[in-house]
Amino acid sequence: MKLGIVGSGKIVDMVLKAGIQEVVEIPFLYCRNVEKGKLIQEKYGIEVCHEYEEFLENKVVDTVYIGLPNSLHYDFAKKALLANKNVILEKPFTSTLEQAKELVELAQEKKLFLFEAILTRYSSYLEDLKKEVKEIGNIQAVHLDYQQRSSRYDAYLKHEVLPAFDPKMDGGALMDVNIYNLHFAIQLWGKPEAYHYEKETGWNGVDVRGTVYLKYPGFVVECVGSKMNDAPLHQKIVGQFGTIYIPCRPGDLHGIHVYTNGVKRVLDVEAENIFQNEFSKMKEVLDHKNFKQANDWLKDSLNVMEIVWKLRYES
C-alpha cells in the first residue's frame, strides 16, 4: 500500500503521530492550506500537494486516506474511486445512506477496495472479546459510554461554530462519538431489530449529547455519546453467567475485565497502537486482495449508516 493522505486536521495529525509510516508508505499528502501543508511536510517528511486533481493523478499513490470533516467524505471519496484509487474513509462513512451505497457500488464495479477507518473492527483483541461474550451466556444488558468534552466546546458556547458542532457539516454527538458505540454493537451482535435516539441539542440545533437504544432479542444496548461532558470511558456487557467490563473507549479493547462467580480475570492488558493496527489490517486485506473480508466490513458500515441516517432524520 502506497498511501496518499487527504487533510491536515486533528485526526490526520493523530494517525501520523501514531507512526503509521512504520506500517504503510506515505509518499504524498493533499492539503489545500499552504501553511498547514508546510508544517506537516517539515514535521513528517511527506511531500504535499495543494490541488486535489494533481494529487489523484499521481501514479505512485494507490490508496487514498480521507481525514476531512464529515460532510466532505462522499465527494472526495467518489473522485478518488473514479481516479482508480482504493479509498480509506474516516468515520462516519458518509453523510447519508444513499451516498454510502453509491460509493460501495462504485468501488465494487471498479474492483477497488473501500474501507471505513473505525477502530473496533481492526482491534487485535476483537476475537478475544467475541469469545468472552459467548462465555457469559445470554446477554441481559449492555452499556456503552463515550463521553468526552470536545476541545471545541468552549468555542461553541461562545457561538463560534466549528465543523464538530455544525449540523450542516454533519457534526454532533451521534456522528462524531456515538458512532463508535454503534460500530461496537454491530461487530458483536449485528444489526438490531429496532432503535431510537434521545438527544440534547445545543443553541444551533446540533446534538451535543444523546443516548441511542438498540433493541436486540432479549436485551437492549444503551449507547451514550457526549461532546459536552467528561466521564470515564467504558463498555459493560452483562450476561447470564458473568460481566465484561472494558475501561476504554470503543475500539481500544485492551484490558478486558471478565467477572464470573466473584472472580475477576483481566485479558490483553497490553495496549496496542490502535492506528498502526488499523492501517496494518487494511493493508493486509488489500495486499492479499481479500475482497470477501472487505465486503463484510462494508456491510457493517452500511448497517451503521442506515441506523445513523434514520436516527438523524426520524428522531
Contacts in CASP RR format, 6 or more apart in sequence:
PFRMAT RR
TARGET T0000
AUTHOR 0000-0000-0000
METHOD contacts of the structure
MODEL  1
MKLGIVGSGKIVDMVLKAGIQEVVEIPFLYCRNVEKGKLIQEKYGIEVCH
EYEEFLENKVVDTVYIGLPNSLHYDFAKKALLANKNVILEKPFTSTLEQA
KELVELAQEKKLFLFEAILTRYSSYLEDLKKEVKEIGNIQAVHLDYQQRS
SRYDAYLKHEVLPAFDPKMDGGALMDVNIYNLHFAIQLWGKPEAYHYEKE
TGWNGVDVRGTVYLKYPGFVVECVGSKMNDAPLHQKIVGQFGTIYIPCRP
GDLHGIHVYTNGVKRVLDVEAENIFQNEFSKMKEVLDHKNFKQANDWLKD
SLNVMEIVWKLRYES
1 24 0 8 1.000
1 25 0 8 1.000
1 62 0 8 1.000
1 63 0 8 1.000
1 86 0 8 1.000
1 279 0 8 1.000
1 282 0 8 1.000
1 283 0 8 1.000
1 286 0 8 1.000
1 287 0 8 1.000
2 24 0 8 1.000
2 25 0 8 1.000
2 26 0 8 1.000
2 27 0 8 1.000
2 60 0 8 1.000
2 61 0 8 1.000
2 62 0 8 1.000
2 63 0 8 1.000
3 20 0 8 1.000
3 24 0 8 1.000
3 25 0 8 1.000
3 26 0 8 1.000
3 27 0 8 1.000
3 61 0 8 1.000
3 63 0 8 1.000
3 64 0 8 1.000
3 65 0 8 1.000
3 88 0 8 1.000
3 279 0 8 1.000
4 26 0 8 1.000
4 27 0 8 1.000
4 28 0 8 1.000
4 29 0 8 1.000
4 30 0 8 1.000
4 55 0 8 1.000
4 61 0 8 1.000
4 63 0 8 1.000
4 64 0 8 1.000
4 65 0 8 1.000
5 12 0 8 1.000
5 16 0 8 1.000
5 26 0 8 1.000
5 28 0 8 1.000
5 29 0 8 1.000
5 30 0 8 1.000
5 46 0 8 1.000
5 64 0 8 1.000
5 65 0 8 1.000
5 67 0 8 1.000
6 29 0 8 1.000
6 30 0 8 1.000
6 52 0 8 1.000
6 55 0 8 1.000
6 64 0 8 1.000
6 65 0 8 1.000
6 66 0 8 1.000
6 67 0 8 1.000
6 68 0 8 1.000
6 76 0 8 1.000
6 80 0 8 1.000
7 29 0 8 1.000
7 30 0 8 1.000
7 31 0 8 1.000
7 66 0 8 1.000
7 67 0 8 1.000
7 68 0 8 1.000
8 29 0 8 1.000
8 31 0 8 1.000
8 33 0 8 1.000
8 36 0 8 1.000
8 37 0 8 1.000
8 40 0 8 1.000
9 36 0 8 1.000
9 67 0 8 1.000
11 67 0 8 1.000
11 90 0 8 1.000
12 29 0 8 1.000
12 40 0 8 1.000
12 67 0 8 1.000
13 40 0 8 1.000
14 275 0 8 1.000
15 65 0 8 1.000
15 275 0 8 1.000
15 279 0 8 1.000
16 26 0 8 1.000
16 40 0 8 1.000
16 43 0 8 1.000
16 44 0 8 1.000
16 46 0 8 1.000
18 273 0 8 1.000
18 274 0 8 1.000
18 275 0 8 1.000
18 276 0 8 1.000
19 273 0 8 1.000
19 275 0 8 1.000
19 276 0 8 1.000
20 26 0 8 1.000
20 275 0 8 1.000
20 276 0 8 1.000
20 279 0 8 1.000
21 44 0 8 1.000
22 276 0 8 1.000
23 276 0 8 1.000
23 279 0 8 1.000
23 280 0 8 1.000
23 283 0 8 1.000
24 279 0 8 1.000
24 280 0 8 1.000
24 283 0 8 1.000
26 44 0 8 1.000
26 46 0 8 1.000
27 46 0 8 1.000
27 47 0 8 1.000
27 58 0 8 1.000
27 60 0 8 1.000
27 61 0 8 1.000
28 46 0 8 1.000
28 47 0 8 1.000
28 48 0 8 1.000
28 49 0 8 1.000
28 55 0 8 1.000
28 58 0 8 1.000
28 60 0 8 1.000
28 61 0 8 1.000
29 37 0 8 1.000
29 40 0 8 1.000
29 41 0 8 1.000
29 46 0 8 1.000
29 47 0 8 1.000
29 48 0 8 1.000
29 49 0 8 1.000
30 48 0 8 1.000
30 49 0 8 1.000
30 50 0 8 1.000
30 51 0 8 1.000
30 52 0 8 1.000
30 55 0 8 1.000
31 37 0 8 1.000
31 40 0 8 1.000
31 48 0 8 1.000
31 49 0 8 1.000
31 50 0 8 1.000
32 50 0 8 1.000
32 52 0 8 1.000
34 50 0 8 1.000
37 48 0 8 1.000
37 50 0 8 1.000
38 48 0 8 1.000
40 46 0 8 1.000
40 48 0 8 1.000
41 47 0 8 1.000
41 48 0 8 1.000
49 55 0 8 1.000
49 58 0 8 1.000
52 76 0 8 1.000
52 79 0 8 1.000
55 61 0 8 1.000
56 64 0 8 1.000
56 79 0 8 1.000
56 80 0 8 1.000
56 83 0 8 1.000
56 85 0 8 1.000
57 83 0 8 1.000
61 85 0 8 1.000
62 85 0 8 1.000
62 86 0 8 1.000
63 85 0 8 1.000
63 86 0 8 1.000
63 87 0 8 1.000
63 88 0 8 1.000
63 113 0 8 1.000
63 286 0 8 1.000
64 76 0 8 1.000
64 77 0 8 1.000
64 80 0 8 1.000
64 85 0 8 1.000
64 86 0 8 1.000
64 87 0 8 1.000
64 88 0 8 1.000
65 87 0 8 1.000
65 88 0 8 1.000
65 90 0 8 1.000
65 117 0 8 1.000
66 72 0 8 1.000
66 73 0 8 1.000
66 76 0 8 1.000
66 77 0 8 1.000
66 80 0 8 1.000
66 87 0 8 1.000
66 88 0 8 1.000
66 89 0 8 1.000
66 90 0 8 1.000
67 89 0 8 1.000
67 90 0 8 1.000
68 76 0 8 1.000
68 90 0 8 1.000
69 163 0 8 1.000
69 169 0 8 1.000
69 170 0 8 1.000
70 92 0 8 1.000
70 95 0 8 1.000
70 163 0 8 1.000
70 169 0 8 1.000
70 170 0 8 1.000
70 171 0 8 1.000
70 175 0 8 1.000
70 176 0 8 1.000
71 95 0 8 1.000
71 163 0 8 1.000
71 168 0 8 1.000
71 169 0 8 1.000
71 170 0 8 1.000
73 89 0 8 1.000
73 90 0 8 1.000
73 92 0 8 1.000
73 93 0 8 1.000
73 94 0 8 1.000
73 95 0 8 1.000
74 94 0 8 1.000
74 95 0 8 1.000
74 96 0 8 1.000
74 99 0 8 1.000
74 102 0 8 1.000
74 103 0 8 1.000
77 87 0 8 1.000
77 89 0 8 1.000
77 94 0 8 1.000
77 103 0 8 1.000
77 114 0 8 1.000
78 102 0 8 1.000
78 103 0 8 1.000
78 106 0 8 1.000
80 87 0 8 1.000
81 87 0 8 1.000
81 103 0 8 1.000
81 106 0 8 1.000
81 107 0 8 1.000
81 110 0 8 1.000
81 112 0 8 1.000
81 114 0 8 1.000
82 106 0 8 1.000
84 110 0 8 1.000
84 112 0 8 1.000
85 112 0 8 1.000
86 112 0 8 1.000
86 113 0 8 1.000
86 114 0 8 1.000
86 115 0 8 1.000
86 286 0 8 1.000
87 103 0 8 1.000
87 107 0 8 1.000
87 112 0 8 1.000
87 113 0 8 1.000
87 114 0 8 1.000
87 115 0 8 1.000
88 115 0 8 1.000
88 116 0 8 1.000
88 117 0 8 1.000
88 279 0 8 1.000
88 282 0 8 1.000
89 103 0 8 1.000
89 114 0 8 1.000
89 115 0 8 1.000
89 116 0 8 1.000
89 117 0 8 1.000
90 116 0 8 1.000
90 117 0 8 1.000
91 116 0 8 1.000
91 117 0 8 1.000
91 118 0 8 1.000
91 179 0 8 1.000
91 180 0 8 1.000
91 183 0 8 1.000
92 170 0 8 1.000
92 175 0 8 1.000
92 176 0 8 1.000
92 179 0 8 1.000
92 304 0 8 1.000
92 305 0 8 1.000
92 308 0 8 1.000
93 100 0 8 1.000
93 103 0 8 1.000
93 116 0 8 1.000
93 301 0 8 1.000
93 304 0 8 1.000
93 305 0 8 1.000
94 100 0 8 1.000
94 103 0 8 1.000
94 305 0 8 1.000
95 170 0 8 1.000
96 305 0 8 1.000
96 309 0 8 1.000
97 302 0 8 1.000
97 305 0 8 1.000
97 306 0 8 1.000
97 309 0 8 1.000
100 301 0 8 1.000
100 302 0 8 1.000
100 305 0 8 1.000
101 302 0 8 1.000
103 114 0 8 1.000
104 114 0 8 1.000
104 298 0 8 1.000
104 301 0 8 1.000
104 302 0 8 1.000
107 113 0 8 1.000
107 114 0 8 1.000
108 295 0 8 1.000
111 291 0 8 1.000
113 282 0 8 1.000
113 285 0 8 1.000
113 286 0 8 1.000
113 291 0 8 1.000
113 294 0 8 1.000
114 294 0 8 1.000
114 298 0 8 1.000
115 282 0 8 1.000
115 285 0 8 1.000
115 294 0 8 1.000
115 297 0 8 1.000
116 297 0 8 1.000
116 298 0 8 1.000
116 301 0 8 1.000
117 278 0 8 1.000
117 282 0 8 1.000
118 179 0 8 1.000
118 180 0 8 1.000
118 183 0 8 1.000
118 251 0 8 1.000
118 301 0 8 1.000
119 180 0 8 1.000
119 250 0 8 1.000
119 251 0 8 1.000
119 252 0 8 1.000
119 274 0 8 1.000
119 275 0 8 1.000
119 278 0 8 1.000
120 126 0 8 1.000
120 180 0 8 1.000
120 183 0 8 1.000
120 184 0 8 1.000
120 187 0 8 1.000
120 250 0 8 1.000
120 251 0 8 1.000
120 253 0 8 1.000
121 183 0 8 1.000
121 187 0 8 1.000
121 297 0 8 1.000
121 300 0 8 1.000
122 274 0 8 1.000
122 277 0 8 1.000
122 278 0 8 1.000
122 281 0 8 1.000
122 282 0 8 1.000
123 129 0 8 1.000
123 251 0 8 1.000
123 252 0 8 1.000
123 253 0 8 1.000
123 272 0 8 1.000
123 274 0 8 1.000
123 277 0 8 1.000
124 268 0 8 1.000
124 272 0 8 1.000
124 277 0 8 1.000
125 253 0 8 1.000
125 254 0 8 1.000
125 255 0 8 1.000
125 256 0 8 1.000
125 267 0 8 1.000
125 268 0 8 1.000
125 272 0 8 1.000
126 187 0 8 1.000
126 253 0 8 1.000
128 253 0 8 1.000
128 256 0 8 1.000
128 267 0 8 1.000
128 268 0 8 1.000
129 188 0 8 1.000
129 244 0 8 1.000
129 246 0 8 1.000
129 253 0 8 1.000
129 256 0 8 1.000
130 187 0 8 1.000
130 188 0 8 1.000
132 244 0 8 1.000
132 256 0 8 1.000
132 258 0 8 1.000
132 267 0 8 1.000
133 139 0 8 1.000
133 188 0 8 1.000
133 237 0 8 1.000
133 244 0 8 1.000
135 241 0 8 1.000
135 258 0 8 1.000
135 260 0 8 1.000
136 237 0 8 1.000
136 238 0 8 1.000
136 239 0 8 1.000
136 240 0 8 1.000
136 241 0 8 1.000
136 242 0 8 1.000
136 243 0 8 1.000
136 244 0 8 1.000
136 258 0 8 1.000
136 260 0 8 1.000
137 239 0 8 1.000
137 240 0 8 1.000
137 241 0 8 1.000
137 242 0 8 1.000
138 218 0 8 1.000
138 219 0 8 1.000
138 239 0 8 1.000
138 240 0 8 1.000
139 189 0 8 1.000
139 216 0 8 1.000
139 218 0 8 1.000
139 219 0 8 1.000
139 237 0 8 1.000
139 238 0 8 1.000
139 239 0 8 1.000
139 240 0 8 1.000
140 218 0 8 1.000
140 219 0 8 1.000
140 238 0 8 1.000
140 239 0 8 1.000
140 240 0 8 1.000
141 219 0 8 1.000
141 220 0 8 1.000
141 222 0 8 1.000
141 236 0 8 1.000
141 238 0 8 1.000
141 239 0 8 1.000
142 185 0 8 1.000
142 219 0 8 1.000
142 220 0 8 1.000
142 221 0 8 1.000
142 222 0 8 1.000
142 235 0 8 1.000
142 236 0 8 1.000
142 237 0 8 1.000
142 238 0 8 1.000
143 222 0 8 1.000
143 224 0 8 1.000
143 234 0 8 1.000
143 235 0 8 1.000
143 236 0 8 1.000
144 181 0 8 1.000
144 184 0 8 1.000
144 185 0 8 1.000
144 221 0 8 1.000
144 222 0 8 1.000
144 223 0 8 1.000
144 224 0 8 1.000
144 235 0 8 1.000
144 236 0 8 1.000
144 250 0 8 1.000
145 181 0 8 1.000
145 224 0 8 1.000
145 225 0 8 1.000
145 231 0 8 1.000
145 232 0 8 1.000
145 233 0 8 1.000
145 234 0 8 1.000
145 235 0 8 1.000
145 236 0 8 1.000
146 177 0 8 1.000
146 178 0 8 1.000
146 180 0 8 1.000
146 181 0 8 1.000
146 223 0 8 1.000
146 224 0 8 1.000
146 225 0 8 1.000
146 226 0 8 1.000
146 233 0 8 1.000
146 249 0 8 1.000
146 250 0 8 1.000
147 177 0 8 1.000
147 209 0 8 1.000
147 224 0 8 1.000
147 225 0 8 1.000
147 226 0 8 1.000
147 229 0 8 1.000
147 230 0 8 1.000
147 231 0 8 1.000
147 233 0 8 1.000
148 177 0 8 1.000
148 226 0 8 1.000
148 227 0 8 1.000
148 229 0 8 1.000
148 230 0 8 1.000
148 233 0 8 1.000
148 249 0 8 1.000
149 226 0 8 1.000
149 227 0 8 1.000
149 228 0 8 1.000
149 229 0 8 1.000
149 230 0 8 1.000
150 156 0 8 1.000
150 164 0 8 1.000
150 165 0 8 1.000
150 176 0 8 1.000
150 227 0 8 1.000
150 228 0 8 1.000
152 162 0 8 1.000
152 164 0 8 1.000
152 165 0 8 1.000
153 165 0 8 1.000
153 208 0 8 1.000
153 227 0 8 1.000
153 228 0 8 1.000
155 162 0 8 1.000
156 162 0 8 1.000
156 164 0 8 1.000
156 165 0 8 1.000
156 208 0 8 1.000
159 203 0 8 1.000
161 204 0 8 1.000
163 169 0 8 1.000
163 171 0 8 1.000
164 171 0 8 1.000
164 172 0 8 1.000
164 176 0 8 1.000
164 227 0 8 1.000
165 171 0 8 1.000
165 172 0 8 1.000
165 204 0 8 1.000
165 206 0 8 1.000
165 208 0 8 1.000
165 227 0 8 1.000
166 204 0 8 1.000
166 206 0 8 1.000
167 204 0 8 1.000
167 205 0 8 1.000
167 206 0 8 1.000
171 206 0 8 1.000
172 206 0 8 1.000
172 207 0 8 1.000
172 208 0 8 1.000
172 227 0 8 1.000
173 199 0 8 1.000
173 207 0 8 1.000
173 208 0 8 1.000
173 209 0 8 1.000
173 210 0 8 1.000
173 225 0 8 1.000
173 226 0 8 1.000
173 227 0 8 1.000
174 197 0 8 1.000
174 199 0 8 1.000
174 207 0 8 1.000
174 210 0 8 1.000
174 212 0 8 1.000
174 225 0 8 1.000
174 308 0 8 1.000
174 311 0 8 1.000
174 312 0 8 1.000
175 308 0 8 1.000
175 312 0 8 1.000
176 227 0 8 1.000
177 225 0 8 1.000
177 226 0 8 1.000
177 227 0 8 1.000
178 210 0 8 1.000
178 212 0 8 1.000
178 223 0 8 1.000
178 224 0 8 1.000
178 225 0 8 1.000
179 304 0 8 1.000
179 308 0 8 1.000
180 249 0 8 1.000
180 250 0 8 1.000
180 251 0 8 1.000
181 212 0 8 1.000
181 221 0 8 1.000
181 223 0 8 1.000
181 224 0 8 1.000
181 225 0 8 1.000
181 250 0 8 1.000
182 212 0 8 1.000
182 214 0 8 1.000
182 223 0 8 1.000
182 304 0 8 1.000
182 307 0 8 1.000
182 308 0 8 1.000
183 250 0 8 1.000
183 300 0 8 1.000
183 304 0 8 1.000
184 235 0 8 1.000
184 250 0 8 1.000
184 251 0 8 1.000
185 192 0 8 1.000
185 214 0 8 1.000
185 221 0 8 1.000
185 223 0 8 1.000
186 300 0 8 1.000
186 303 0 8 1.000
186 304 0 8 1.000
187 300 0 8 1.000
188 237 0 8 1.000
189 216 0 8 1.000
189 221 0 8 1.000
190 300 0 8 1.000
190 303 0 8 1.000
191 303 0 8 1.000
191 306 0 8 1.000
191 307 0 8 1.000
192 214 0 8 1.000
192 215 0 8 1.000
192 216 0 8 1.000
192 221 0 8 1.000
192 307 0 8 1.000
193 215 0 8 1.000
193 216 0 8 1.000
193 217 0 8 1.000
194 214 0 8 1.000
194 215 0 8 1.000
195 212 0 8 1.000
195 213 0 8 1.000
195 214 0 8 1.000
195 215 0 8 1.000
195 307 0 8 1.000
195 310 0 8 1.000
195 311 0 8 1.000
196 212 0 8 1.000
196 213 0 8 1.000
196 311 0 8 1.000
196 315 0 8 1.000
197 210 0 8 1.000
197 211 0 8 1.000
197 212 0 8 1.000
197 213 0 8 1.000
197 311 0 8 1.000
197 315 0 8 1.000
198 210 0 8 1.000
198 211 0 8 1.000
198 213 0 8 1.000
198 315 0 8 1.000
199 207 0 8 1.000
199 209 0 8 1.000
199 210 0 8 1.000
199 211 0 8 1.000
199 315 0 8 1.000
200 207 0 8 1.000
200 208 0 8 1.000
200 209 0 8 1.000
200 210 0 8 1.000
200 228 0 8 1.000
201 207 0 8 1.000
201 208 0 8 1.000
202 208 0 8 1.000
208 226 0 8 1.000
208 227 0 8 1.000
208 228 0 8 1.000
209 225 0 8 1.000
209 226 0 8 1.000
209 227 0 8 1.000
209 228 0 8 1.000
209 229 0 8 1.000
210 224 0 8 1.000
210 225 0 8 1.000
210 226 0 8 1.000
211 222 0 8 1.000
211 223 0 8 1.000
211 224 0 8 1.000
211 225 0 8 1.000
212 222 0 8 1.000
212 223 0 8 1.000
212 307 0 8 1.000
212 311 0 8 1.000
213 220 0 8 1.000
213 221 0 8 1.000
213 222 0 8 1.000
213 223 0 8 1.000
214 220 0 8 1.000
214 221 0 8 1.000
214 223 0 8 1.000
214 307 0 8 1.000
232 247 0 8 1.000
233 247 0 8 1.000
233 248 0 8 1.000
233 249 0 8 1.000
234 245 0 8 1.000
234 246 0 8 1.000
234 247 0 8 1.000
234 248 0 8 1.000
235 244 0 8 1.000
235 245 0 8 1.000
235 246 0 8 1.000
235 248 0 8 1.000
235 250 0 8 1.000
236 243 0 8 1.000
236 244 0 8 1.000
236 245 0 8 1.000
236 246 0 8 1.000
237 243 0 8 1.000
237 244 0 8 1.000
237 245 0 8 1.000
241 260 0 8 1.000
242 258 0 8 1.000
242 259 0 8 1.000
242 260 0 8 1.000
242 261 0 8 1.000
243 258 0 8 1.000
243 259 0 8 1.000
243 260 0 8 1.000
244 256 0 8 1.000
244 257 0 8 1.000
244 258 0 8 1.000
244 259 0 8 1.000
245 256 0 8 1.000
245 257 0 8 1.000
245 259 0 8 1.000
246 253 0 8 1.000
246 255 0 8 1.000
246 256 0 8 1.000
246 257 0 8 1.000
247 255 0 8 1.000
247 257 0 8 1.000
248 254 0 8 1.000
248 255 0 8 1.000
251 274 0 8 1.000
252 271 0 8 1.000
252 274 0 8 1.000
253 268 0 8 1.000
254 268 0 8 1.000
254 269 0 8 1.000
254 270 0 8 1.000
254 271 0 8 1.000
254 272 0 8 1.000
255 266 0 8 1.000
255 267 0 8 1.000
255 268 0 8 1.000
255 269 0 8 1.000
256 266 0 8 1.000
256 267 0 8 1.000
256 268 0 8 1.000
257 264 0 8 1.000
257 265 0 8 1.000
257 266 0 8 1.000
257 267 0 8 1.000
258 264 0 8 1.000
258 265 0 8 1.000
258 266 0 8 1.000
258 267 0 8 1.000
284 290 0 8 1.000
285 293 0 8 1.000
285 294 0 8 1.000
286 294 0 8 1.000
END
